């Protein structure tokens, strides 16, 4: 009896969980605010990427034609 109840609740929860509504285009404007970005400080992100790609010799730099030695 207990397993039947758990199975029924599990199936009901799974079916209800799959019925999430789709986010409409006009609702996405709230998610596109600058404070919702993963990298809140754009300058710090660019600086960190510059340091990373300068140390990573095989990448060839970031958005600048480098030779892979890190000397942009």
mmJSON file of the N, C-alpha and C atoms, coordinates in Angstrom:
{"data_MODEL":{"atom_site":{
"group_PDB":["ATOM","ATOM","ATOM","ATOM","ATOM","ATOM","ATOM","ATOM","ATOM","ATOM","ATOM","ATOM","ATOM","ATOM","ATOM","ATOM","ATOM","ATOM","ATOM","ATOM","ATOM","ATOM","ATOM","ATOM","ATOM","ATOM","ATOM","ATOM","ATOM","ATOM","ATOM","ATOM","ATOM","ATOM","ATOM","ATOM","ATOM","ATOM","ATOM","ATOM","ATOM","ATOM","ATOM","ATOM","ATOM","ATOM","ATOM","ATOM","ATOM","ATOM","ATOM","ATOM","ATOM","ATOM","ATOM","ATOM","ATOM","ATOM","ATOM","ATOM","ATOM","ATOM","ATOM","ATOM","ATOM","ATOM","ATOM","ATOM","ATOM","ATOM","ATOM","ATOM","ATOM","ATOM","ATOM","ATOM","ATOM","ATOM","ATOM","ATOM","ATOM","ATOM","ATOM","ATOM","ATOM","ATOM","ATOM","ATOM","ATOM","ATOM","ATOM","ATOM","ATOM","ATOM","ATOM","ATOM","ATOM","ATOM","ATOM","ATOM","ATOM","ATOM","ATOM","ATOM","ATOM","ATOM","ATOM","ATOM","ATOM","ATOM","ATOM","ATOM","ATOM","ATOM","ATOM","ATOM","ATOM","ATOM","ATOM","ATOM","ATOM","ATOM","ATOM","ATOM","ATOM","ATOM","ATOM","ATOM","ATOM","ATOM","ATOM","ATOM","ATOM","ATOM","ATOM","ATOM","ATOM","ATOM","ATOM","ATOM","ATOM","ATOM","ATOM","ATOM","ATOM","ATOM","ATOM","ATOM","ATOM","ATOM","ATOM","ATOM","ATOM","ATOM","ATOM","ATOM","ATOM","ATOM","ATOM","ATOM","ATOM","ATOM","ATOM","ATOM","ATOM","ATOM","ATOM","ATOM","ATOM","ATOM","ATOM","ATOM","ATOM","ATOM","ATOM","ATOM","ATOM","ATOM","ATOM","ATOM","ATOM","ATOM","ATOM","ATOM","ATOM","ATOM","ATOM","ATOM","ATOM","ATOM","ATOM","ATOM","ATOM","ATOM","ATOM","ATOM","ATOM","ATOM","ATOM","ATOM","ATOM","ATOM","ATOM","ATOM","ATOM","ATOM","ATOM","ATOM","ATOM","ATOM","ATOM","ATOM","ATOM","ATOM","ATOM","ATOM"],
"id":[1,2,3,4,5,6,7,8,9,10,11,12,13,14,15,16,17,18,19,20,21,22,23,24,25,26,27,28,29,30,31,32,33,34,35,36,37,38,39,40,41,42,43,44,45,46,47,48,49,50,51,52,53,54,55,56,57,58,59,60,61,62,63,64,65,66,67,68,69,70,71,72,73,74,75,76,77,78,79,80,81,82,83,84,85,86,87,88,89,90,91,92,93,94,95,96,97,98,99,100,101,102,103,104,105,106,107,108,109,110,111,112,113,114,115,116,117,118,119,120,121,122,123,124,125,126,127,128,129,130,131,132,133,134,135,136,137,138,139,140,141,142,143,144,145,146,147,148,149,150,151,152,153,154,155,156,157,158,159,160,161,162,163,164,165,166,167,168,169,170,171,172,173,174,175,176,177,178,179,180,181,182,183,184,185,186,187,188,189,190,191,192,193,194,195,196,197,198,199,200,201,202,203,204,205,206,207,208,209,210,211,212,213,214,215,216],
"type_symbol":["N","C","C","N","C","C","N","C","C","N","C","C","N","C","C","N","C","C","N","C","C","N","C","C","N","C","C","N","C","C","N","C","C","N","C","C","N","C","C","N","C","C","N","C","C","N","C","C","N","C","C","N","C","C","N","C","C","N","C","C","N","C","C","N","C","C","N","C","C","N","C","C","N","C","C","N","C","C","N","C","C","N","C","C","N","C","C","N","C","C","N","C","C","N","C","C","N","C","C","N","C","C","N","C","C","N","C","C","N","C","C","N","C","C","N","C","C","N","C","C","N","C","C","N","C","C","N","C","C","N","C","C","N","C","C","N","C","C","N","C","C","N","C","C","N","C","C","N","C","C","N","C","C","N","C","C","N","C","C","N","C","C","N","C","C","N","C","C","N","C","C","N","C","C","N","C","C","N","C","C","N","C","C","N","C","C","N","C","C","N","C","C","N","C","C","N","C","C","N","C","C","N","C","C","N","C","C","N","C","C","N","C","C","N","C","C"],
"label_atom_id":["N","CA","C","N","CA","C","N","CA","C","N","CA","C","N","CA","C","N","CA","C","N","CA","C","N","CA","C","N","CA","C","N","CA","C","N","CA","C","N","CA","C","N","CA","C","N","CA","C","N","CA","C","N","CA","C","N","CA","C","N","CA","C","N","CA","C","N","CA","C","N","CA","C","N","CA","C","N","CA","C","N","CA","C","N","CA","C","N","CA","C","N","CA","C","N","CA","C","N","CA","C","N","CA","C","N","CA","C","N","CA","C","N","CA","C","N","CA","C","N","CA","C","N","CA","C","N","CA","C","N","CA","C","N","CA","C","N","CA","C","N","CA","C","N","CA","C","N","CA","C","N","CA","C","N","CA","C","N","CA","C","N","CA","C","N","CA","C","N","CA","C","N","CA","C","N","CA","C","N","CA","C","N","CA","C","N","CA","C","N","CA","C","N","CA","C","N","CA","C","N","CA","C","N","CA","C","N","CA","C","N","CA","C","N","CA","C","N","CA","C","N","CA","C","N","CA","C","N","CA","C","N","CA","C","N","CA","C","N","CA","C","N","CA","C","N","CA","C","N","CA","C"],
"label_alt_id":[null,null,null,null,null,null,null,null,null,null,null,null,null,null,null,null,null,null,null,null,null,null,null,null,null,null,null,null,null,null,null,null,null,null,null,null,null,null,null,null,null,null,null,null,null,null,null,null,null,null,null,null,null,null,null,null,null,null,null,null,null,null,null,null,null,null,null,null,null,null,null,null,null,null,null,null,null,null,null,null,null,null,null,null,null,null,null,null,null,null,null,null,null,null,null,null,null,null,null,null,null,null,null,null,null,null,null,null,null,null,null,null,null,null,null,null,null,null,null,null,null,null,null,null,null,null,null,null,null,null,null,null,null,null,null,null,null,null,null,null,null,null,null,null,null,null,null,null,null,null,null,null,null,null,null,null,null,null,null,null,null,null,null,null,null,null,null,null,null,null,null,null,null,null,null,null,null,null,null,null,null,null,null,null,null,null,null,null,null,null,null,null,null,null,null,null,null,null,null,null,null,null,null,null,null,null,null,null,null,null,null,null,null,null,null,null],
"label_comp_id":["UNK","UNK","UNK","UNK","UNK","UNK","UNK","UNK","UNK","UNK","UNK","UNK","UNK","UNK","UNK","UNK","UNK","UNK","UNK","UNK","UNK","UNK","UNK","UNK","UNK","UNK","UNK","UNK","UNK","UNK","UNK","UNK","UNK","UNK","UNK","UNK","UNK","UNK","UNK","UNK","UNK","UNK","UNK","UNK","UNK","UNK","UNK","UNK","UNK","UNK","UNK","UNK","UNK","UNK","UNK","UNK","UNK","UNK","UNK","UNK","UNK","UNK","UNK","UNK","UNK","UNK","UNK","UNK","UNK","UNK","UNK","UNK","UNK","UNK","UNK","UNK","UNK","UNK","UNK","UNK","UNK","UNK","UNK","UNK","UNK","UNK","UNK","UNK","UNK","UNK","UNK","UNK","UNK","UNK","UNK","UNK","UNK","UNK","UNK","UNK","UNK","UNK","UNK","UNK","UNK","UNK","UNK","UNK","UNK","UNK","UNK","UNK","UNK","UNK","UNK","UNK","UNK","UNK","UNK","UNK","UNK","UNK","UNK","UNK","UNK","UNK","UNK","UNK","UNK","UNK","UNK","UNK","UNK","UNK","UNK","UNK","UNK","UNK","UNK","UNK","UNK","UNK","UNK","UNK","UNK","UNK","UNK","UNK","UNK","UNK","UNK","UNK","UNK","UNK","UNK","UNK","UNK","UNK","UNK","UNK","UNK","UNK","UNK","UNK","UNK","UNK","UNK","UNK","UNK","UNK","UNK","UNK","UNK","UNK","UNK","UNK","UNK","UNK","UNK","UNK","UNK","UNK","UNK","UNK","UNK","UNK","UNK","UNK","UNK","UNK","UNK","UNK","UNK","UNK","UNK","UNK","UNK","UNK","UNK","UNK","UNK","UNK","UNK","UNK","UNK","UNK","UNK","UNK","UNK","UNK","UNK","UNK","UNK","UNK","UNK","UNK"],
"label_asym_id":["A","A","A","A","A","A","A","A","A","A","A","A","A","A","A","A","A","A","A","A","A","A","A","A","A","A","A","A","A","A","A","A","A","A","A","A","A","A","A","A","A","A","A","A","A","A","A","A","A","A","A","A","A","A","A","A","A","A","A","A","A","A","A","A","A","A","A","A","A","A","A","A","A","A","A","A","A","A","A","A","A","A","A","A","A","A","A","A","A","A","A","A","A","A","A","A","A","A","A","A","A","A","A","A","A","A","A","A","A","A","A","A","A","A","A","A","A","A","A","A","A","A","A","A","A","A","A","A","A","A","A","A","A","A","A","A","A","A","A","A","A","A","A","A","A","A","A","A","A","A","A","A","A","A","A","A","A","A","A","A","A","A","A","A","A","A","A","A","A","A","A","A","A","A","A","A","A","A","A","A","A","A","A","A","A","A","A","A","A","A","A","A","A","A","A","A","A","A","A","A","A","A","A","A","A","A","A","A","A","A","A","A","A","A","A","A"],
"label_entity_id":["1","1","1","1","1","1","1","1","1","1","1","1","1","1","1","1","1","1","1","1","1","1","1","1","1","1","1","1","1","1","1","1","1","1","1","1","1","1","1","1","1","1","1","1","1","1","1","1","1","1","1","1","1","1","1","1","1","1","1","1","1","1","1","1","1","1","1","1","1","1","1","1","1","1","1","1","1","1","1","1","1","1","1","1","1","1","1","1","1","1","1","1","1","1","1","1","1","1","1","1","1","1","1","1","1","1","1","1","1","1","1","1","1","1","1","1","1","1","1","1","1","1","1","1","1","1","1","1","1","1","1","1","1","1","1","1","1","1","1","1","1","1","1","1","1","1","1","1","1","1","1","1","1","1","1","1","1","1","1","1","1","1","1","1","1","1","1","1","1","1","1","1","1","1","1","1","1","1","1","1","1","1","1","1","1","1","1","1","1","1","1","1","1","1","1","1","1","1","1","1","1","1","1","1","1","1","1","1","1","1","1","1","1","1","1","1"],
"label_seq_id":[1,1,1,2,2,2,3,3,3,4,4,4,5,5,5,6,6,6,7,7,7,8,8,8,9,9,9,10,10,10,11,11,11,12,12,12,13,13,13,14,14,14,15,15,15,16,16,16,17,17,17,18,18,18,19,19,19,20,20,20,21,21,21,22,22,22,23,23,23,24,24,24,25,25,25,26,26,26,27,27,27,28,28,28,29,29,29,30,30,30,31,31,31,32,32,32,33,33,33,34,34,34,35,35,35,36,36,36,37,37,37,38,38,38,39,39,39,40,40,40,41,41,41,42,42,42,43,43,43,44,44,44,45,45,45,46,46,46,47,47,47,48,48,48,49,49,49,50,50,50,51,51,51,52,52,52,53,53,53,54,54,54,55,55,55,56,56,56,57,57,57,58,58,58,59,59,59,60,60,60,61,61,61,62,62,62,63,63,63,64,64,64,65,65,65,66,66,66,67,67,67,68,68,68,69,69,69,70,70,70,71,71,71,72,72,72],
"pdbx_PDB_ins_code":[null,null,null,null,null,null,null,null,null,null,null,null,null,null,null,null,null,null,null,null,null,null,null,null,null,null,null,null,null,null,null,null,null,null,null,null,null,null,null,null,null,null,null,null,null,null,null,null,null,null,null,null,null,null,null,null,null,null,null,null,null,null,null,null,null,null,null,null,null,null,null,null,null,null,null,null,null,null,null,null,null,null,null,null,null,null,null,null,null,null,null,null,null,null,null,null,null,null,null,null,null,null,null,null,null,null,null,null,null,null,null,null,null,null,null,null,null,null,null,null,null,null,null,null,null,null,null,null,null,null,null,null,null,null,null,null,null,null,null,null,null,null,null,null,null,null,null,null,null,null,null,null,null,null,null,null,null,null,null,null,null,null,null,null,null,null,null,null,null,null,null,null,null,null,null,null,null,null,null,null,null,null,null,null,null,null,null,null,null,null,null,null,null,null,null,null,null,null,null,null,null,null,null,null,null,null,null,null,null,null,null,null,null,null,null,null],
"Cartn_x":[0.821,0.0,0.872,1.955,2.83,3.526,3.986,4.662,3.711,2.475,1.485,1.255,1.183,0.995,2.204,3.404,4.612,4.725,4.381,4.424,3.412,2.231,1.191,1.599,2.136,2.586,3.767,4.663,5.802,5.381,4.466,3.977,3.195,2.373,1.604,2.538,3.542,4.512,5.294,5.641,6.35,5.509,4.239,3.356,3.078,2.94,2.704,3.966,5.125,6.382,6.697,6.175,6.422,5.503,4.558,3.608,3.98,5.265,5.687,5.399,4.882,4.558,5.813,5.708,6.811,6.911,8.128,8.334,8.117,7.198,6.887,7.945,8.012,9.032,8.914,7.708,7.539,7.877,7.93,8.35,9.866,10.551,12.009,12.715,12.02,12.667,13.082,12.371,12.743,14.012,14.263,15.458,16.682,16.486,17.589,18.138,17.811,18.325,19.821,20.583,22.034,22.407,21.618,21.968,21.71,21.038,20.786,21.874,22.86,23.922,24.821,25.41,26.311,27.593,28.055,29.234,28.776,28.585,28.023,28.987,30.274,31.266,31.964,31.612,32.122,33.623,34.098,35.517,36.358,35.896,36.627,36.662,35.576,35.531,36.517,36.554,37.493,38.939,39.223,40.567,40.953,40.038,40.318,40.543,39.752,39.944,41.282,41.674,42.96,44.112,44.044,45.086,45.117,43.94,43.882,44.472,44.053,44.517,45.962,46.46,47.873,48.738,48.256,49.008,48.866,47.74,47.497,48.17,49.356,50.146,49.577,48.792,48.302,47.046,46.46,45.189,45.384,46.463,46.702,46.066,45.676,45.085,43.586,42.988,41.528,41.167,40.527,40.051,41.173,42.392,43.537,44.373,44.813,45.585,46.933,47.068,48.328,48.888,50.108,50.746,50.702,50.051,50.008,51.04,51.883,52.913,52.468,51.325,50.832,51.326,52.068,52.58,51.668,50.569,49.577,50.145],
"Cartn_y":[-1.189,0.0,1.262,1.208,2.372,2.626,1.56,1.71,2.244,1.828,2.319,3.815,4.246,5.662,6.476,5.982,6.685,6.735,5.643,5.614,6.583,6.619,7.532,8.988,9.299,10.667,11.046,10.113,10.374,10.628,9.812,10.013,11.315,11.61,12.859,14.068,14.001,15.097,15.262,14.149,14.221,14.823,14.464,15.018,16.501,16.899,18.31,19.126,18.565,19.272,19.483,18.643,18.787,19.818,20.326,21.268,22.716,23.026,24.407,25.244,26.442,27.274,27.803,28.032,28.581,30.082,30.585,32.01,32.745,33.68,34.445,35.522,36.023,37.001,38.285,38.73,39.973,39.798,38.568,38.319,38.248,38.021,37.879,39.21,40.325,41.619,41.828,41.221,41.35,40.567,39.51,38.701,39.286,40.25,40.817,42.093,42.367,43.554,43.382,44.471,44.366,43.733,43.981,43.41,41.913,41.353,39.92,39.162,39.864,39.233,38.399,37.354,36.507,37.242,38.1,38.906,40.349,40.724,42.037,43.162,42.949,43.973,43.605,44.279,43.939,44.204,45.29,45.622,44.566,44.121,43.086,41.775,41.453,40.24,40.326,41.467,41.636,41.542,42.14,42.094,40.664,39.932,38.539,37.683,37.91,37.167,37.509,38.782,39.182,38.493,38.462,37.801,36.312,35.692,34.256,33.934,34.659,34.343,34.757,35.713,36.058,34.95,34.303,33.204,31.915,31.75,30.539,30.718,30.179,30.409,29.795,28.753,28.075,28.709,29.672,30.227,31.308,32.031,33.046,34.389,34.652,35.945,35.951,37.059,37.174,38.376,38.138,39.133,39.951,39.535,40.183,39.073,39.281,38.24,38.037,37.014,36.701,35.407,35.119,33.94,32.732,32.795,31.673,31.766,32.805,32.943,33.861,34.512,35.413,36.829,37.133,38.492,39.227,39.698,40.359,41.649],
"Cartn_z":[0.0,0.0,0.0,0.785,0.874,-0.456,-1.119,-2.407,-3.47,-3.418,-4.374,-4.182,-2.944,-2.654,-3.114,-2.823,-3.25,-4.77,-5.435,-6.892,-7.486,-6.932,-7.413,-7.211,-6.043,-5.786,-6.679,-6.906,-7.782,-9.219,-9.722,-11.086,-11.215,-10.226,-10.259,-10.2,-9.372,-9.296,-10.58,-11.215,-12.489,-13.591,-13.621,-14.646,-14.421,-13.187,-12.891,-13.172,-12.88,-13.111,-14.574,-15.444,-16.883,-17.52,-16.806,-17.366,-17.126,-17.05,-16.821,-18.065,-17.89,-19.053,-19.736,-21.037,-21.819,-21.542,-21.444,-21.209,-22.525,-22.523,-23.73,-23.964,-25.201,-25.579,-24.765,-24.482,-23.727,-22.255,-21.775,-20.402,-20.274,-21.381,-21.338,-21.124,-21.344,-21.155,-19.703,-18.777,-17.373,-17.059,-17.821,-17.592,-18.286,-19.179,-19.942,-19.314,-18.085,-17.411,-17.148,-17.171,-16.955,-15.617,-14.589,-13.284,-13.212,-14.223,-14.258,-15.023,-15.56,-16.338,-15.428,-16.004,-15.226,-14.866,-15.763,-15.474,-15.276,-14.036,-13.723,-14.081,-13.889,-14.187,-15.489,-16.557,-17.882,-17.998,-17.39,-17.453,-16.742,-15.592,-14.858,-15.643,-16.313,-17.126,-18.282,-18.975,-20.088,-19.601,-18.436,-17.88,-17.52,-16.907,-16.542,-17.779,-18.833,-20.076,-20.714,-20.649,-21.212,-20.483,-19.165,-18.379,-18.691,-18.773,-19.037,-20.4,-21.424,-22.769,-22.99,-22.216,-22.311,-21.723,-20.695,-20.086,-20.88,-21.546,-22.325,-23.68,-23.836,-25.035,-26.294,-26.181,-27.379,-27.956,-27.272,-27.753,-28.798,-28.77,-29.78,-29.484,-28.296,-27.96,-28.127,-27.763,-27.817,-28.675,-29.795,-30.751,-31.378,-31.204,-31.843,-32.46,-33.671,-34.347,-33.696,-32.927,-32.279,-32.834,-32.515,-33.061,-32.152,-31.042,-30.131,-29.033,-29.09,-28.066,-26.936,-27.089,-26.068,-26.22,-27.279,-27.485,-28.461,-27.966,-28.824,-29.321],
"occupancy":[1.0,1.0,1.0,1.0,1.0,1.0,1.0,1.0,1.0,1.0,1.0,1.0,1.0,1.0,1.0,1.0,1.0,1.0,1.0,1.0,1.0,1.0,1.0,1.0,1.0,1.0,1.0,1.0,1.0,1.0,1.0,1.0,1.0,1.0,1.0,1.0,1.0,1.0,1.0,1.0,1.0,1.0,1.0,1.0,1.0,1.0,1.0,1.0,1.0,1.0,1.0,1.0,1.0,1.0,1.0,1.0,1.0,1.0,1.0,1.0,1.0,1.0,1.0,1.0,1.0,1.0,1.0,1.0,1.0,1.0,1.0,1.0,1.0,1.0,1.0,1.0,1.0,1.0,1.0,1.0,1.0,1.0,1.0,1.0,1.0,1.0,1.0,1.0,1.0,1.0,1.0,1.0,1.0,1.0,1.0,1.0,1.0,1.0,1.0,1.0,1.0,1.0,1.0,1.0,1.0,1.0,1.0,1.0,1.0,1.0,1.0,1.0,1.0,1.0,1.0,1.0,1.0,1.0,1.0,1.0,1.0,1.0,1.0,1.0,1.0,1.0,1.0,1.0,1.0,1.0,1.0,1.0,1.0,1.0,1.0,1.0,1.0,1.0,1.0,1.0,1.0,1.0,1.0,1.0,1.0,1.0,1.0,1.0,1.0,1.0,1.0,1.0,1.0,1.0,1.0,1.0,1.0,1.0,1.0,1.0,1.0,1.0,1.0,1.0,1.0,1.0,1.0,1.0,1.0,1.0,1.0,1.0,1.0,1.0,1.0,1.0,1.0,1.0,1.0,1.0,1.0,1.0,1.0,1.0,1.0,1.0,1.0,1.0,1.0,1.0,1.0,1.0,1.0,1.0,1.0,1.0,1.0,1.0,1.0,1.0,1.0,1.0,1.0,1.0,1.0,1.0,1.0,1.0,1.0,1.0,1.0,1.0,1.0,1.0,1.0,1.0],
"B_iso_or_equiv":[0.0,0.0,0.0,0.0,0.0,0.0,0.0,0.0,0.0,0.0,0.0,0.0,0.0,0.0,0.0,0.0,0.0,0.0,0.0,0.0,0.0,0.0,0.0,0.0,0.0,0.0,0.0,0.0,0.0,0.0,0.0,0.0,0.0,0.0,0.0,0.0,0.0,0.0,0.0,0.0,0.0,0.0,0.0,0.0,0.0,0.0,0.0,0.0,0.0,0.0,0.0,0.0,0.0,0.0,0.0,0.0,0.0,0.0,0.0,0.0,0.0,0.0,0.0,0.0,0.0,0.0,0.0,0.0,0.0,0.0,0.0,0.0,0.0,0.0,0.0,0.0,0.0,0.0,0.0,0.0,0.0,0.0,0.0,0.0,0.0,0.0,0.0,0.0,0.0,0.0,0.0,0.0,0.0,0.0,0.0,0.0,0.0,0.0,0.0,0.0,0.0,0.0,0.0,0.0,0.0,0.0,0.0,0.0,0.0,0.0,0.0,0.0,0.0,0.0,0.0,0.0,0.0,0.0,0.0,0.0,0.0,0.0,0.0,0.0,0.0,0.0,0.0,0.0,0.0,0.0,0.0,0.0,0.0,0.0,0.0,0.0,0.0,0.0,0.0,0.0,0.0,0.0,0.0,0.0,0.0,0.0,0.0,0.0,0.0,0.0,0.0,0.0,0.0,0.0,0.0,0.0,0.0,0.0,0.0,0.0,0.0,0.0,0.0,0.0,0.0,0.0,0.0,0.0,0.0,0.0,0.0,0.0,0.0,0.0,0.0,0.0,0.0,0.0,0.0,0.0,0.0,0.0,0.0,0.0,0.0,0.0,0.0,0.0,0.0,0.0,0.0,0.0,0.0,0.0,0.0,0.0,0.0,0.0,0.0,0.0,0.0,0.0,0.0,0.0,0.0,0.0,0.0,0.0,0.0,0.0,0.0,0.0,0.0,0.0,0.0,0.0],
"pdbx_formal_charge":[null,null,null,null,null,null,null,null,null,null,null,null,null,null,null,null,null,null,null,null,null,null,null,null,null,null,null,null,null,null,null,null,null,null,null,null,null,null,null,null,null,null,null,null,null,null,null,null,null,null,null,null,null,null,null,null,null,null,null,null,null,null,null,null,null,null,null,null,null,null,null,null,null,null,null,null,null,null,null,null,null,null,null,null,null,null,null,null,null,null,null,null,null,null,null,null,null,null,null,null,null,null,null,null,null,null,null,null,null,null,null,null,null,null,null,null,null,null,null,null,null,null,null,null,null,null,null,null,null,null,null,null,null,null,null,null,null,null,null,null,null,null,null,null,null,null,null,null,null,null,null,null,null,null,null,null,null,null,null,null,null,null,null,null,null,null,null,null,null,null,null,null,null,null,null,null,null,null,null,null,null,null,null,null,null,null,null,null,null,null,null,null,null,null,null,null,null,null,null,null,null,null,null,null,null,null,null,null,null,null,null,null,null,null,null,null],
"auth_seq_id":[1,1,1,2,2,2,3,3,3,4,4,4,5,5,5,6,6,6,7,7,7,8,8,8,9,9,9,10,10,10,11,11,11,12,12,12,13,13,13,14,14,14,15,15,15,16,16,16,17,17,17,18,18,18,19,19,19,20,20,20,21,21,21,22,22,22,23,23,23,24,24,24,25,25,25,26,26,26,27,27,27,28,28,28,29,29,29,30,30,30,31,31,31,32,32,32,33,33,33,34,34,34,35,35,35,36,36,36,37,37,37,38,38,38,39,39,39,40,40,40,41,41,41,42,42,42,43,43,43,44,44,44,45,45,45,46,46,46,47,47,47,48,48,48,49,49,49,50,50,50,51,51,51,52,52,52,53,53,53,54,54,54,55,55,55,56,56,56,57,57,57,58,58,58,59,59,59,60,60,60,61,61,61,62,62,62,63,63,63,64,64,64,65,65,65,66,66,66,67,67,67,68,68,68,69,69,69,70,70,70,71,71,71,72,72,72],
"auth_comp_id":["UNK","UNK","UNK","UNK","UNK","UNK","UNK","UNK","UNK","UNK","UNK","UNK","UNK","UNK","UNK","UNK","UNK","UNK","UNK","UNK","UNK","UNK","UNK","UNK","UNK","UNK","UNK","UNK","UNK","UNK","UNK","UNK","UNK","UNK","UNK","UNK","UNK","UNK","UNK","UNK","UNK","UNK","UNK","UNK","UNK","UNK","UNK","UNK","UNK","UNK","UNK","UNK","UNK","UNK","UNK","UNK","UNK","UNK","UNK","UNK","UNK","UNK","UNK","UNK","UNK","UNK","UNK","UNK","UNK","UNK","UNK","UNK","UNK","UNK","UNK","UNK","UNK","UNK","UNK","UNK","UNK","UNK","UNK","UNK","UNK","UNK","UNK","UNK","UNK","UNK","UNK","UNK","UNK","UNK","UNK","UNK","UNK","UNK","UNK","UNK","UNK","UNK","UNK","UNK","UNK","UNK","UNK","UNK","UNK","UNK","UNK","UNK","UNK","UNK","UNK","UNK","UNK","UNK","UNK","UNK","UNK","UNK","UNK","UNK","UNK","UNK","UNK","UNK","UNK","UNK","UNK","UNK","UNK","UNK","UNK","UNK","UNK","UNK","UNK","UNK","UNK","UNK","UNK","UNK","UNK","UNK","UNK","UNK","UNK","UNK","UNK","UNK","UNK","UNK","UNK","UNK","UNK","UNK","UNK","UNK","UNK","UNK","UNK","UNK","UNK","UNK","UNK","UNK","UNK","UNK","UNK","UNK","UNK","UNK","UNK","UNK","UNK","UNK","UNK","UNK","UNK","UNK","UNK","UNK","UNK","UNK","UNK","UNK","UNK","UNK","UNK","UNK","UNK","UNK","UNK","UNK","UNK","UNK","UNK","UNK","UNK","UNK","UNK","UNK","UNK","UNK","UNK","UNK","UNK","UNK","UNK","UNK","UNK","UNK","UNK","UNK"],
"auth_asym_id":["A","A","A","A","A","A","A","A","A","A","A","A","A","A","A","A","A","A","A","A","A","A","A","A","A","A","A","A","A","A","A","A","A","A","A","A","A","A","A","A","A","A","A","A","A","A","A","A","A","A","A","A","A","A","A","A","A","A","A","A","A","A","A","A","A","A","A","A","A","A","A","A","A","A","A","A","A","A","A","A","A","A","A","A","A","A","A","A","A","A","A","A","A","A","A","A","A","A","A","A","A","A","A","A","A","A","A","A","A","A","A","A","A","A","A","A","A","A","A","A","A","A","A","A","A","A","A","A","A","A","A","A","A","A","A","A","A","A","A","A","A","A","A","A","A","A","A","A","A","A","A","A","A","A","A","A","A","A","A","A","A","A","A","A","A","A","A","A","A","A","A","A","A","A","A","A","A","A","A","A","A","A","A","A","A","A","A","A","A","A","A","A","A","A","A","A","A","A","A","A","A","A","A","A","A","A","A","A","A","A","A","A","A","A","A","A"],
"auth_atom_id":["N","CA","C","N","CA","C","N","CA","C","N","CA","C","N","CA","C","N","CA","C","N","CA","C","N","CA","C","N","CA","C","N","CA","C","N","CA","C","N","CA","C","N","CA","C","N","CA","C","N","CA","C","N","CA","C","N","CA","C","N","CA","C","N","CA","C","N","CA","C","N","CA","C","N","CA","C","N","CA","C","N","CA","C","N","CA","C","N","CA","C","N","CA","C","N","CA","C","N","CA","C","N","CA","C","N","CA","C","N","CA","C","N","CA","C","N","CA","C","N","CA","C","N","CA","C","N","CA","C","N","CA","C","N","CA","C","N","CA","C","N","CA","C","N","CA","C","N","CA","C","N","CA","C","N","CA","C","N","CA","C","N","CA","C","N","CA","C","N","CA","C","N","CA","C","N","CA","C","N","CA","C","N","CA","C","N","CA","C","N","CA","C","N","CA","C","N","CA","C","N","CA","C","N","CA","C","N","CA","C","N","CA","C","N","CA","C","N","CA","C","N","CA","C","N","CA","C","N","CA","C","N","CA","C","N","CA","C","N","CA","C","N","CA","C","N","CA","C","N","CA","C"],
"pdbx_PDB_model_num":[1,1,1,1,1,1,1,1,1,1,1,1,1,1,1,1,1,1,1,1,1,1,1,1,1,1,1,1,1,1,1,1,1,1,1,1,1,1,1,1,1,1,1,1,1,1,1,1,1,1,1,1,1,1,1,1,1,1,1,1,1,1,1,1,1,1,1,1,1,1,1,1,1,1,1,1,1,1,1,1,1,1,1,1,1,1,1,1,1,1,1,1,1,1,1,1,1,1,1,1,1,1,1,1,1,1,1,1,1,1,1,1,1,1,1,1,1,1,1,1,1,1,1,1,1,1,1,1,1,1,1,1,1,1,1,1,1,1,1,1,1,1,1,1,1,1,1,1,1,1,1,1,1,1,1,1,1,1,1,1,1,1,1,1,1,1,1,1,1,1,1,1,1,1,1,1,1,1,1,1,1,1,1,1,1,1,1,1,1,1,1,1,1,1,1,1,1,1,1,1,1,1,1,1,1,1,1,1,1,1,1,1,1,1,1,1]
}}}
